[in-house]
Amino acid sequence: MAGDSAVKYRRFMGVRSLGFLIAAALFAAACGSDSEQPAISSVSSTVPVATAVGESEEPASVADTDIESDWTPSVDPIHAVTVTSDIVYGQGETGGGGTLTDLPMDLYVPDVEGQDRFPLVVTIHGGGFNGGSKATTAFVSDQFAQRGYIVASLNYRLSGDDPVPSSRVQSLYDKIGGAGATAQRRAAVAAMDDTMTALDFLHSRPDVDPSQTVLWGNSAGAITALYVGYAMDDFGIERPPVAAVVSNSGGFIGQAGTAAMFIEETDGVISGPPDSFSEGPIFMTHATGDPVVPYQLSQDIVDRAEALGHPYERFTVDAVSHGLPDGLFRTEFSSGVSVFQAQVNWLDSFLVGAVEAVALRSGVD
């Protein structure tokens, strides 16, 4: 099971808690390159991904999750979607302290007949913790929603906001230097803080099933998703349920240790009902020559996951690019299946099974 190969599936073992020290200098571009250069791709996984039908030609990337056992994922984007913009999901301290700033999200709700509760995908934009906005994940968010997921696209505090993370993440904040840390490092912690605030808000909605929550991120958003999904317990921080993470050009960046030191669990998905989660599976995409977030960071996750037997998937392109050169919708994962749809299919395979496992443990028919 060494190395990725073009058509071979290898064990994609999930990832787990990762301690934290954000190394500020690595974050720059938020989204993958749109260059047209050819790239050689490879995939490593243990879970075969079913073929999909025609897909959008727009460049983007996306992840999926499945919620209730009677909910059937849709391969094709078939559902009408209602978008509500700029919903305030919380507030965060900015201006070096003393000022509270509203935190907005856009919510994408599919119109699915007979369905009033949905799996949740939270999309987290990139931008090096210096820039970017929820507008950059609008297409991805809409594509998820057309396939039957409720989707929240977040704005979070950036370095220019001079953010002060809340007491919820104090231990993590202290670890990166507290008030003496650079604005970018503080913004990284604030992004994690804000993501958990958004999860609290979303999980209180009657149309969201918290047990079927996926974090999808790109670049800095992927780093945020990874840390929220797997590292919070290493700092004694209680987080809302997260069933899986999709990381596009992300990794665990820091000087406090490596993935080998912090990834610990072998369970994947759910350790007990109703909402008791171990660290769930992870789907990664990464270019081998990424000049912003080093490819080695995803390799570190793969190495540790392989050693533990934790569910994961990684799709790789041999290119000098931050992100897949042709995007997640134009890049084929396998014949006729885009990387985007592969993420959807892969998450379905885990999360539908997770729901059934909970029902069995709970004695539910």
Order of alpha helices (4+ residues) and beta strands (2+ residues): beta-beta-beta-beta-alpha-beta-alpha-alpha-beta-alpha-beta-alpha-beta-beta-beta-alpha-beta-alpha-beta-beta-alpha
